[in-house]
């Protein structure tokens, strides 16, 4: 049932440097919330170069901040090569602060990076805290290997700052799957603010499918944004080329961030293989997954939620650099029987990958292989947001009466 609110506002921040994950997660939450609450307006601050390639529901909009790119070594550089990184970060920080001042949100939700890219939201967090905004940090089910996350957060004094600024911490996964802060020294007051809301279930839009959508039975191969996905796609094409018995149709989506040279090579290579179709990008990936017979992926958070949401047999080949997040998630999901995992060392052997692809066609969907299939995140977030906004309304009413 849709609830009516009087001009409630949520501001979201998604730093988006390398992939599509942060923006797609914020967008899924935003769409779910505006469906639940009439009178709620949501604004997403995004650094994604392709934020405008997605459609947004009524009462959800985005503000684009200048893009930066995360390099393979974990460092950053400006998207516009002629602008210095420090200049870009200064512009981003100013736009974020100005947007918060103009929008005056009831809730500010920060995705994954507690202080933003290079600390760019700390100034805005301090301003909004003083204004009485509820500050929420959203964490993925898996952040990174504990020793890497611990070192990064200690270097930037992050845990103390989380305790200082944030009122709530939402973990986008169930507690029995993984604890994103496992192995870190978490103060009791920070631990007390954590809600494990569950995985974020995805749904398909009611819009008619575009003409280019494939018909019939296919394996979907996706590497998310594609920035570091070329080697997996190369491995799949190589397996098809080397094994004449591998004849099941495959739809390969390269992703918008794949470097141009790699993209051209893979398009050319794919064109020579009869059972394979290669496309560059689709802004409604959830529909491609929903229609697929099975999925081959690197196992980023959104793809994993879609595999579970649409109950698809999946083969995950996780990346291990610069973060170990995908490896940890895939290992845990494989341990629970939800997916099959193959290392990148094994996937580069065509006969090994070919065999795994054939087995994938006979694999049971996740719902039949594990009980750990709860996707309650969006419903639980709606409940929490409703309670937070009710509390704020009561407080404001008391102040007015007083």
N, C-alpha and C positions, 0 to 999 in steps of 0.2 A: 504494500500500500504506500502511495506517495504521500510524504508529509510536507506541509506548507511551512516555510520559514520566512521571516521578514528580513530580506536583504542580508543574509549571512554571506560571508566571504572567506574563501580559502585561497591562500597563495602557496604555490608549490615551486620548489627549486630543483632543477635537474641539470647537473653540470655538463654531461654529454660531451665526451672528447673523442671516444674511439669507436663506440658502437651505438646501437639503437636502444639498448636495454633500459636506460634510465627514463628516457622520454616515453617509451612504450608502457613502462610500468606506471608512471605518473598519469598518463592518458587513460589507462584502464581504470585506475582508482577514481579519477575525475569523472569519467563517463558513468561509472556505477553510482557515484554520489549525487550527480545532478538528476539521475533517474529516480533516486530515492527521495530527494528533497527539492520540492519546488521553491523558488525564491533563493536558492543557493547559487552563487556565482564563483567560478574557479578560474584562476589565472596561473598559467605555468610559465615560469622563467626557464628558458632552455638555451643551451649553447650548441644544440645540434644544428649542423649546416643544412639539414633537410627537415627541420621542424615543420615547414610549410607544405611538405609532401603528403602529410597525413590529414584526414578530415577530422573535424572536431564537432561535438554535439553542441546544440544551443546552450549558452551559458558557460561554455568552456572556451577559453581563448589562450593564446600564448604571447609572450614577449620574447623576442630573439635577442640574445646577447652575443657579442662577437665570438666567433668560434676559435677554439684552440685545438691542436691535434696532439694526441698522445703517441709518442714514438714507441717503437718496439722495446727500447731500453727503459721505458717508463718515464722518460723526460717529456716535456711539453714544448710546443712551438706554436706561433701564431698561424692561423689558417692563411691570413694574408701575409705573404713572405716579406713585404716591404714594411710591415709594422712590427716594432719591437715587442717581445712577449710582455715586458713590464707595462708598456703602454696599453696593450690589450687587456691585461688584468686590471689595470686602473679603470679603464672604461667599463669593464664588466661590473666591477665593484660599485661604481657610481650608478649604473643603470639599475642594479639590484636594489640599492638603498632608495633610490628615487621612486622606483615602482612600489616598494613597501610603504613609503610615505604617502604616495598618492592613493594606493588601493586600500590601505588601512584594514588588513585582514583580521578576522577573528582567530584563524588558525594558520600557522605557517608550517608547512611540511617540507622538510629537507630530505632529499633522497641520497642515501648512502654516505656522502662525504660530510661528516658532522660540521666542519667549519667551511665547507665549500672548497672549490679548487684553490689551492695555495692560500687558504684562509679568507677567501673573498666574501663569505657571508657573515663573518664574525661581527663586523660593524653593524650589519642589519639585525642580527640576533639580539645584540645589546639594545638597539633602538626599540625593537618590537617588544622585548621583555619589559622595558620601562613603560611601554604603551599598554601593557596588559594582554598582549596577544598570547594565545596558547602555542607553545613551540614544540613541534613533534619531529623526531628523527626517525626515518624509515630505513631499516637495515634489511639487506637480502638475507635469505636463509644461510648463505655462506658468504663471508667477506673475503677471506684469504687464509693461507696457512697461518696458524696462530703466531709462529715466531716472526713472520714477515709483518703481520698486522701490528703486533706488539711493538716491534722496532719503529715502525712508521708513526704510530700514535705517540710513543714516548718521545720521539724526536720533536713532535709538534705539540706536546702537552695536551693531547686531545681528550683523554679520559677526564681530566680535571675540568676541562671546558664543557664537556657533555653534562657533568654534574652541576655546573654553574648555570647553564642556559636552558637545558631541555626539561620540559614538564613530563613528556611521555616518549617512550621508544617503542616503535612497532617493529616486530620481526616478521618478515613475510614468509613464514614457514611454521609448521607445527613443532613443538618442543622436542618431540621424540625423533625428528629427522636430524636436526643439527643445531647446535648453539653457536651463533656467529661470533660470540665473545669467549668461546671455550679457550682455556689456556692463558687468558689475560687476567690481570689482577683487577677485578671489577668491584668498586666500592659498593657497600650495601645499599646506599641511597640511589645509585644508578641501577643496580639490579632490580630494586623495588619498582622502578618506573617502566620495566620491560613487559610488553604484552606480546606473546607469540600468537599472532592473529591467524596464521595458516597461509597456505599457498593461495595465490590470486587466480581464481577461476576465470577462464576466458569464454567468450561466446562469439557467434558469428553475426554479422549485421544482416538486416533484412533487405538490404539493397540488392538489386539484380547483379549477378556476377558479370564482370567485363568479358568481352568476346575472346580475349587471348587466353582465358583460363582453359587448362587442359581438360579433356573429357576422359572418362574411364579410369581404369585402375593404374595408379602410379606410386612409385617410391619417391618421396620428397627429400631432396638433399639441400639443407640450408646451413649457412654458417653465420646467421644473424646479419650484422652490418657488413661482414665480408672483409674487413680490414686485414685480418690475419687468417682468412679462410682458404686461400688459394691452394695450400698443400693438400688439404682434405679433398677438395674438388678435383685436383689433379689425380689423387689416388683413386677416386671413384671412376674417373674417366679411364684411367690406366687399367683398372680391374675389368671394365667392360671391353676394352680393346683386346686384352690378353685372353679373355675367357669367352669363347663363342657360345657357351651354354648359358651365359648370363644375358637373358633376353627380356627380363621384366622391364617395362617402361620406367624411366627415371626422369623426373623433372628437377633440374638443378637451378637454384636461385643464387646468383653470385653475391648480391648485397651491394648497397650503394657506395660503401667505402673501400671497395677493392681497388687497388692501384690500377691505372689505365692499361699499363703494359701487360700485367697479369690477366686482366679481364679479356683483352684482345686475344691473347694466346689460348685461353680456356674456351672462348667462344668458337675460335677456329678449330680447336681440337674436338670440341663437342659436336660440331657440324658434320664431322666425318663418321660419327657413330650412330647407327640407325635407331637404336632404342632409347636414345638420350635427347632431351630437349633442354637447352640452356637459356634462361632469361636473366636479365640484369637485376630487376627489382620489382617487388609488388608491395603496395602499401597496406594490403589486407592479408598479411601472412597467415593469420589465424584461419582464414577460409581455405587456404592451400593445405594447411595441416589437417583441417577438419575433413577435407575431401580425399586425403591421401590414404593409401593402403598401409603404409609404414613410413617412418621418418629416420633419416640419417642426419645427425647434427653434432655440433661441438658441445652443446649442453649448457648454453647460457641460461640465465634464470627464466626469461620470458618463454623461450622455446620449450624449456622443461615444463613450465606451467601449462603450455598449450598441448604438449604431448599427454599430460595427465588429464587435462580438461576434455580432450576429444578421444581419450582412451586409445592411443595409437602404439603399436609395437615400435620400439625405437632402438637404434644402434647409436651409441654416443662415443665419439672420438674426441676427448677433451684436449684443449690446449693446456700447456703447463707454464707458459711465460707470457707476460711478466708476473701474472698472478696464478696461484694454484686453485683458485675458486672452482673452476669447471671440473678439475680432477677430483677435488673433494666431493663435490655434489654428485658426479657420475659414479664414484666409488661407493658412496653411501646408497644411492638409488639402485645400483647393481646388487649390493649386499641385501637390500630389501626385496629384490626380485622385480623391480619396476622397469628396469631397462637392461640392455646388454651393453657392456663397455668393451672398447678395443683401444689399445694404446696407439699413439701416432707412429711409434716404431713398427708396430705390427701392420697398421693400415697401409704402409708404403710397400708392403709385399702384395702384389696383385692377387696371388692365389689365396692368401689369407683373407683379404678383404672380400674377394669374390665369394668365398665360402660363407663368410659372415652375412653377406647380402642375401644369399640363397636361404640361409637359416632364418633370417629376419622375416621372410615371407610366410614362414610357418609358426612364428612366435605368437604366443597368446598375448592379448592386450594387457596393460598394467592392472586393470580391475580384476583379472583372473589370476594374476600371479602374486598379488600382495594385498594385504588389508590396509596398507598405509596410504590410502588414496583420498584423504580428506582435503577438500579445497573450499575452505570456509572464509578465506581472507577478506574478500570484498564485503561479505555479509557482516563479519565481525567489525570491520572498519566502519561500516554504516552505523552500527549500533554504538560504537565508541563516539563517533562524530556527533550523532544525535544527542547522546548524554552530555558531551562537552558543550554543545550549542545550547541545550536546555539549561545547563548550569550557568552559562554566561548570561542568558536571558533573565534568569532569576536574580543574578547578582546585579545586573543593570537596573532591573525593576526595583530592587531594594534600595539602590543608590538614589533613583528618581524619587521614590516615596520618602526616603530619609531627607 
